[in-house]
Amino acid sequence: MASSSKPKRIYDVFLSFRGTDIRNNFIGHLYSALNQNGVHTFIDSEELRKGDQISVALMKAIKESRIAIIVFSEDYASSSWCLEEAAKIMECKEQGDLIVFSVFYKVEPKEVRTPRESYDKAMEKHEFKFGKDSEKVKRWKKALFDAGGLSGWHLHKG
């Protein structure tokens, strides 16, 4: 009998967000609500252990989750960590291994998809750093386009 290649599920939900934007307000409330309702949620400040290699631990946690919630905020795209998470999340979604929900926190989905405004400025900086035609930047743009096209929740006033 062949062994299953499906990843072992440890987390119910993986939260992807830009910490400096929303960690102490929206994400804190969302994490508490999920936790209080028995939803085992990965959040970096609670689940990463001292000494863990961050990128490896985050990618592993994404693969070990049933659901990912990407919270797009104004500064999300400025973080290459967040963009790597988004790319991995969308890759796992395409493979049928992950359910993905998008939350648009004070940004419009079209800003994420196309990109515009703060997302355009952030991607220009990444293109300057890594090269306009770099595979990394192309992966990130595709992930933003795909995730920005998902039906999600729009939160404009917090």
Buried (B, 14 or more C-beta within 10 A) or exposed (E): EEEEEEBEBBBBBBBBBBBEBBBEEBBEEBBEEBBEEEBBBBBBEEBBEEEEEEEEBBBBBBBBBBBBBBBBBBBBBBBBBBBBBBBBBBBBBEEEBBEBBBBBBBBBBBBBBBBEBBBEEBBEEBBEEBEEEEEBBEBBBBBBBBBBEBEBEEBEEE
